[in-house]
Every structure is written in structure tokens, then in C-alpha cells.
Amino acid sequence: MRYKISSFIMIPSFLSVIIFALYTFLRSYNRLGYMTDPITIFFIIVVTILLIILESINHLIFKIQLRSISEKEKKKILEKNEGNYLYTFYKFLFYDPKILNKGVRKIDHGFDGILELDNQLPVWWVHLFCITVVFSCIYFFSYFLFDFSDPYKEYDYSYKKQLQEIKIFEKNTPQTSLSTSSFKKNMVNEGQKLFEENCSTCHQSDGSGNIGPNLTDNYWINRVEKDLYKNIFSMIWNGSKKNPTMRAFGKTGEIKGNDIEKISSYVYFINKKIEKPIKQKDPQGTKILEWESKK
Ligand code: HEC
């Protein structure tokens, strides 16, 4: 009996299914190196070529064997193998002539007089069922033996990966410092968000002051730089020497240089703006005329 489907189609197909299954299981773990590895691809190609050779040898032997049998038998075998490949494939999948010849079995319930047809299941159905059984075994063992599909491990993995990415990002992005930073209008909106997150508890989200002084008026407790923008940057970077409540956000690494630039741009912007918040904290420190916002 000859196989209906050539092994050089069957085996690489199975290999692809297995590789696909492994791919699905290991996808979230970035361990796919060997899937797209030239060695894997090379292996599949070699296996296919070997199988094609085997198949041709098999075919040759079959032809030689045909010579030694009687005409009648030969005709029978050739008839069986006749037809287009797809048709044979279709026949293989949907009905088996052996079963068809036997006819459908009937099961007699007896007690209720109902006759049940015991139809043979189609081959594609049986194969699909077997594949699901194999698949569930692979899934089951990979779930319990490996990290596959464990949400805690997946979380852990992604978390570590993200930290690593942040580290790399920070390493590769140069941060501004007091000497290189300058006011940037396009950073005001982002700065506002950061200000609300980090500073609004003490300075109010509009900068009008709470525990900390009003940042929108012309009175300043600290003057550590000549320039208003630099003064703001320096205050956020170094904190206040007079009052530790205003801590050194930059020096301690709590806020990175680039973000301080954004926040400073926002504070500078609201200080220079003509419209001021309606409710403001009383002035603290001395009025600095040079920094006054001019109409
Ligand atoms: C825990 C409360 C607190 C937080 C949070 C805080 N500040 Fe302050 N800030 C203060 C206090 C108090 C002062 C007054 C310091 C002093 O008297 O020298 C101050 C002073 C300042 C000054 C100088 C004002 C002046 O008149 O000299 C600036 C500028 C400033 N803060 C900006 C910020 C920014 C921007 C943030 C957010 C990154 C922030 N502060 C977060 C409490 C805080």
C-alpha cells in the first residue's frame, strides 16, 4: 500500500506546525532566536530534500514491483492511484473507499426500536482531534514545566525589560543642566503637567502659592542667579539653602534635568504672563524689578 500523501509534504508540514506551536509558546519571552535561525531553516530544507529523494526511490521501487505482477492486478492498482493529486487528497480526507464499500453500520437500540447510523468519522475530523490532543499535551506540560503563560512571570519579565529600557534610554539621552538649559516656549504645556504632579502641593497648580511662595509675582526669597529663568532652574535643582522644605529635586535625582527644563519653562512662563491668578499668596522676599514682567 502506498501513502496517499507524499512524506515530503507531510513531514515538513508537521515540522512547521511544531515550530509554530513553539513559537506561540515562547513568543512573550524573546527566546525566538533559534526559530528564525539559519540553522533551523537549513534543517527544514535538508529534511525536505532528503524526503524528496526517498520518495523518488520509493516511487521507482513501486514501478519495478509493478512489472512482476499480473496485468489484472496492475490495472487495479493503477486505477486506485489514478487521478489528479488534489482529487486523491480530497478522497483521502473525506471518505475512505474501504469503509464506503462496507456500507454504514447500524446500531439497534432494541428497546425503543430506533436504529442509529454509526457513520465513520471523516479523516480530517479524526486528524484534527488528534492534533488537539497533542496540542493540549504540549500546552499542559509547557505550562507546568516552563514559564510559559504564567502571568506573574510574564509580568516580572516585562517589568525587568522595561526597567532595562529606561536605563538605556536615560544613558543615551543627554540631560540638560543649569549651564545648558534655557527657556523653551514649546515645553510649557509638558512643564505644566510635571508642575502639577510635583509642585502643586506646595505652590498650587497655578503657582499662586500655598506652603511655598507665590511663583507668579515679582517677589523672590531666593536670588541665586542673575537671570530669572536660571534662578528658577537653580532653585529646583539645588533646593533652598534657607528652607529645606523646598528640596533639591535635581541634585537628588528625583527629577531629571530635561524635566526640570520643562518645569522651569512653565514657571518662567506663568511668572512672565500678564494675567495673574485671582487668589494669590501674600508677597514673600524682596521685589526684583529687573525680573518684572513688562507690559
Ligand atoms: C514640600 C513643599 C514644596 C514642594 C513640593 C515644592 N516646593 Fe518650591 N518652595 C517651597 C518652599 C517652602 C519655598 C520657600 C523656600 C525658602 O523660603 O527659601 C519654595 C521655593 C521655591 C522657589 C523659589 C521661590 C522664591 O521666592 O525664592 C521656586 C522657584 C520653587 N520653590 C519652585 C518649585 C518647583 C518648580 C517645584 C516642583 C518641582 C517645587 N518648588 C516644589 C516648598 C515646596
Residues whose N, C-alpha, C, O or C-beta is under 5 A from the ligand:
A	BS01	HEC	N198 C199 C202 I211 G212 P213 Y219 W220 I221 N222 I232 M235 I236 S240 K242 N243 T245 M246 F249 I263 G285
